[in-house]
Amino acid sequence: MDHKEEHLKSSDFITDVVIGMSDGLTVPFALAAGLSGAVDSNAIIITAGIAEIVAGSIAMGLGGFLAGKTEQEHYESELKKEYAEVETIPEKEKQEVKDVFAGYGLNEETQTLIADEMSKDKEKWVDFMMKYELGLEKPHPKRARNSAANIGISYIIGGLIPLSAYFFTSSPSQGLLFSAILTLLSLFIFGYLKSKVTGQPPIKGALKVTFIGFVAAIAAFTVAKFFGSIF
């Protein structure tokens, strides 16, 4: 019987989408909900919402870019150190290879054989040490740029969902109602798909994501109402 293994390979892309979409859905929704309790004009909410989406997508994208650059620079720094170590202290590096395989229960003779064979190819030796000693995978050369684009675009898409309700309603109260329905439904679907893809219980994940968005909106709305009554 054939056995087909299914594993998640595009984890970086999914991580970026999760970060951008979750924040894009919750932050503009919370902002619009808060403003709905303080102003009586959809135009103000739309203007503020668009400004927030633009600023938020740039900030989130920049954060993703800097995180990607930091990851790449860290990898390159550690790579140089490993190359230097296999040149200057090869026996110590061989012992570290043996320690890795000792952890898998291989005997001393096998450990030595593997370490000696691996040391004949410095590139593969260093690559092994990076992965199994330091736990570092080589980042994609365009990781920083891709991360910025993925997060920024996901944030914009997520942010436009709650804001769209205010384009087609005549008052903030109506806009808030439809925005809440759209956003909570989107959060549920997004949470379900995210959990499904990552191998988590989909219904539990969907409810968790939806609850977070709901709490954020209620908090923003309550704060805006409170300060609106004072000023």
N, C-alpha and C positions, 0 to 999 in steps of 0.2 A: 504493500500500500504506500503510495507516494505521500510524503509529508512536506507541505509547503510552509516554511516559516515566514511569518510576517513581522517585520520590525520597523520601528519608526526611524527614518533616515534623515528627514529634513527638520531636525529638531531646532536648529537655529532659526529657520524661517517661522516655525510655529511659535517659538518663544517670542519672537518679535511681534507677531500678529496678536498674540495674547496680551502682551504689554500694551501695545498701541490701542487695540480695540477695547479692552476692558476700561482703560482710562478714558478713551474717547467717548464711550457710552456713559460712564458715571459722572465725570467732571462737568461736561457741558449740561448734562441733565440736571445735576445738582445746582449749577449756576442758574439755569433757566427756572427751575422750581423755586429757588430762593428769590429771584427777581419777580416771579409771579405773585409772591406774597408782599411785594413792596412797591410795585409800579402798576400803572393801569394802561400801558401801551405795549402792544406786541412788537412795534418797531424798535423800541428800546431793548427789548429782550433779544430780538434778532440781531441787532447791531452788536450788543455785548457778547452774544453767543458766537457770532462770526469772528469777532476780535479774539475771543478766548480760544476758538478752534485754531486760528492761524498761529497765535502765540504758543499754544499748547503743542501743536504738531511740530513747530520749529524747535521748541525746547526739548520735547521728547526725542525727536530725530537727532538733535545734537547730542543728547545724552547717549543714544544708541551708537552714534559715530565715535564718541570719545571712549565708550566702553569697548567697542571693537578695536580701536587703535591701541588702547591700553593692553588688551588681550594679546594683540599681535606683538607689541613691543616687549611684553613680558616673556612671550615665547622665544623671541629672537635673543633676548638677554640670557635666558636659561640655556638655549641651544649653544651659544658661544661658550658658556661655562662648561657644558658637557664635553664639547670638543677639546677644550683645554685640559680637562681632567683625564680623558682617555689618552692624551698625549703625555701628560706629566705624571699621572699616578694610575697607570693601567691595571696594576694588580688589585688596587682598591676597587676600581670600577668592575673588574672581573668578579670580585667578591660580592659586589652589589647585585650582579646578575645572578650569581649562585644563590644569594639570599632570596631573590624573587622566586626562583624555582623551588627552593627549600620550602617556601610557604605553600607550594602546591603538592608537597610530599615526595618530591623526587629525591633519589638517594645521592650521596656525595659524588659518586663516580659519574653519574649522568649530569649532575650540575656542572662539574668540571669540564666534561666533554662539550656541553652546550656553550659554556663561557669561552672556552678556547676557540671553538668554531666561530662564534659570534665576533670575537675580537679581530678576526681576519678581515672583516669588512667594517671599517670605522663608521661609515654612513649608517648602515643598518644597526650597528652597535649603539650609536648615539640615539637613533630613532627609537630603539627599544627602551633605552634609559629614560628618554623623555616621556614615553607612554606609561611605562610600568614602574619606574622609580618616582617620577614627579607627577604622573597622572595628567600630562599635558598632551593635547592633540594639536596638530598644526592647524592654525586658523586659515580659513580661505583668504587669499590675498585681497579680495574685495569685500571682506566681511564687514568692515566699518561702514563703507558706502552702502552696502546692501541693507545693513541693519538700520541705518538712518532712514533710508527710503521705505523699508517695510513698516517701521514703527510710525513714521510720520504719516504715511498714506492710510494706515489702519486707524490712526487717531482721527484723521479727517472723516473717514467713512463712518466711524463710530459716532463722532460728534454731530454729524449732520442728521442722524436718525432722530434724536430727541428734539433738535431744533426745528426740524421740518414741520412739525405740528403747528408751530406758530405762524407759518406762512399761509396756512389755509384756515385759520380760525380768526374770529373777530375780537376776542378778548383774552387776556392772560389766563383767566380761569378755565376757559375752553381749551386754550393751548396746553395748559398744564395737564388737563384730563387726558387729551389725546397723546400728549408727549409721554405721560406716565404709562399708558397702555402700550404704545410703540416701543418704549425703552425697556420696560419690564419683559415684554414678549421677546425682544431682541436679546436681552441679557439671558433669558432662559434658553433660547435657541443656541446662542453663542456658548453658554456654559455647558450645554448638552454636547455640542459638537467638539468643544475643547476636551471635555472629559472622555468622550468616545475615542478621539484620536490618540490621547495620551494613555489610554488603558485604564482610566478611573471609572468608578460607578457613574454613569451619565446623568441619572436623575438627581443624585446627591450633588454632583458638581453643578448642575443647572440651578438647583435651588440655592446653593451656596452663593453663586455669582449674582443671582437675582436678589437675594437678601442684602448683599453688600450694596448694590446699587440703590435699593429701596431705602436703606438706612441713610445713605449719603444724601439722597434727595430730601428725605424728611428732616434731617438735621439742618440742611441749608434753608429749607422753607421756614422752619421754626425760628432760626436765627434772624432771617430777614423780616419776618413778622414782628419779632420782638423789638428789633431796633427801629422798624418802621413805626411802631406804636410810640416809641420814645421821642423820635425826631419828627 
